[in-house]
Amino acid sequence: MLDFDFNPEEKVLTCFFKGRLDTVLSTQLALELESKFQSLSENADKESFLDFSLVFDVKDVSFISSSFIRLCVAGNKRVKEGSFSILNSDPFIMKTFKIAGLDGILNVK
Amino acid sequence: MEESLTERANDILEKAILAAAEFQEFNQEQTDKVVEAVYIAALNARIKLAKMAVEETGIGIWEDKVWKNVIGTQLVYESIRNEKTVGVISNDPVTGISEIAQPLGPIFAVTPVTNPTSTAIYKILICLKSRNPIIISSHRSAAHCTGEAARICYEAALSAGAPEDCVQMIPAGSREFTQTVMAHPRVALILATGGTGLVKAAYSSGNPAIGVGPGNVPVFIDESADIPFAIASIIRSKTFDNGTVCASEQSVIVEEKIARTVRDEFTRQNCYLLSPEEIQKVEKIAIVKDTLSMSPFIVGQSVQTIAEKAGISVPLGTKILLAELSGVGKDYPLSFEILAPILAFYVAKDYHSAIKLCIDLNYLGGIGHSAGIYANDEKRIMEFSQLINAGRIVVNTPTSQGAVGGTFNMLPPSLTLGCGTGGKNITTENITVKHLINIQRVCRRKMNDKFFSVDRNIYMDENCNETALRLEYHKNH
């Protein structure tokens, strides 16, 4: 349900989400994500970790719950302003972020 | 000064209230006689009023203004003439419910500069059909032509026996006075058609309001569409009255795979594709940089006038200036609403990207208004329609004429288009007579046998859960 691709040279962590991201799954994914952050921050000082870009790829996602949106907001707070983005949203998912008024802040593409 | 404004407003509303009092005594026949007289007089004046409107405002094309007047008179009249608006309007013996139509009272109507005579006539017709006196506040740049339209309608109404002061005009130009009348406690409803500021003022007045503001109409051309037909239709709509209809196309979105064909077709049908440098020049004169709103100086102007103002040269006979943009928002001023023959054009890499662009444009100041799609794939038509927040999604139809209704589809013809809650409106419908009456429902005793057959005591039993209550409720006796 969640794969990672970490590119240390470009300092980009891409998270590939899959499936129906309901509340239960999103809560579980939040823990996985947190664990990933922990392991990455152990290998870098805190400041340089903040320099990373964080990308949520939702190409294979069919549904997002409000918990997943909260996860995105939390992800956005982990990195510097403008370093977070959501890629490959289908129009229905994009509309969900639009209605939530977060498409701009979360840089949904 | 304040007292004087209030006194003047009181005077107008006192007259309107007396008209309302007399009007509520009218029967359907008397009401219809007044409406017919107004329709005839206004339709006969369609050309004179159209020419006056263009001469006074300097906006649009008089021949198209004639068509707008025809829509505002003949098509509106034909759509409302057989409506029951007085007394008992329905009676259902099965439910035992009868509906009675009651007028609202004085309606304060604001008319825009872009459609100054047609909107005035349309509002007068629907107000009189619902037995409501109307007080009109015209745009300051269209006071004379709107006033003349109102005068013609009022005299015709009087000749058919309408109450005195059933149509009144307030002097244009004073925003303060307009707001004073708008907020007057005797105003029953505000019908505001115009810019964002006006609509906001209407909603802030404390009186009920139907306020219809701006749009930003995206049009998606699907690969399944008949492209030459689609382009001809878009041109027909975007050039109508030099693009002054708020439902006119603001942007065209296509997938990469058909982009070249669409570009070529636009060019073949005499549209001009602006270069990046020319786009910058047009941006400067079309959009006010600080507010990101369209410049009043280009509203309803011809392509040639706009080109001259921008300092660019376009071939004679050019119908539309096409600006190919790569983004939406403040960095791309031409992605905002412009009521002139300037059209944004977007190429997306695939279908999903194209739809996402449409959503972006839809949310850029046009939520709830209108959108268009050209497609012969029903699945895509329905998918697009569910994703776009628009009161009207017109299919294979010029959006200006399609959204207004009465010609290319069966929507009620209207010059005030509801935009739903997205546009801060209470309805997404085309505003017409039914929105201007209070419907009272006479509800005769019709017992709910299911409810009264249930043993009342089981509702008091803590051990009786929803399943048991449902089974008991639906039990056949």
Chai-1 contact restraints between the chains, C-beta under 6 A:
chainA,res_idxA,chainB,res_idxB,connection_type,confidence,min_distance_angstrom,max_distance_angstrom,comment,restraint_id
A,D90,B,H352,contact,1.0,0.0,6.0,A-B,restraint_1
A,P91,B,H352,contact,1.0,0.0,6.0,A-B,restraint_2
A,P91,B,I355,contact,1.0,0.0,6.0,A-B,restraint_3
A,P91,B,K356,contact,1.0,0.0,6.0,A-B,restraint_4
A,P91,B,L387,contact,1.0,0.0,6.0,A-B,restraint_5
A,M94,B,K356,contact,1.0,0.0,6.0,A-B,restraint_6
A,K95,B,I359,contact,1.0,0.0,6.0,A-B,restraint_7
A,K95,B,L387,contact,1.0,0.0,6.0,A-B,restraint_8
A,K98,B,Y363,contact,1.0,0.0,6.0,A-B,restraint_9
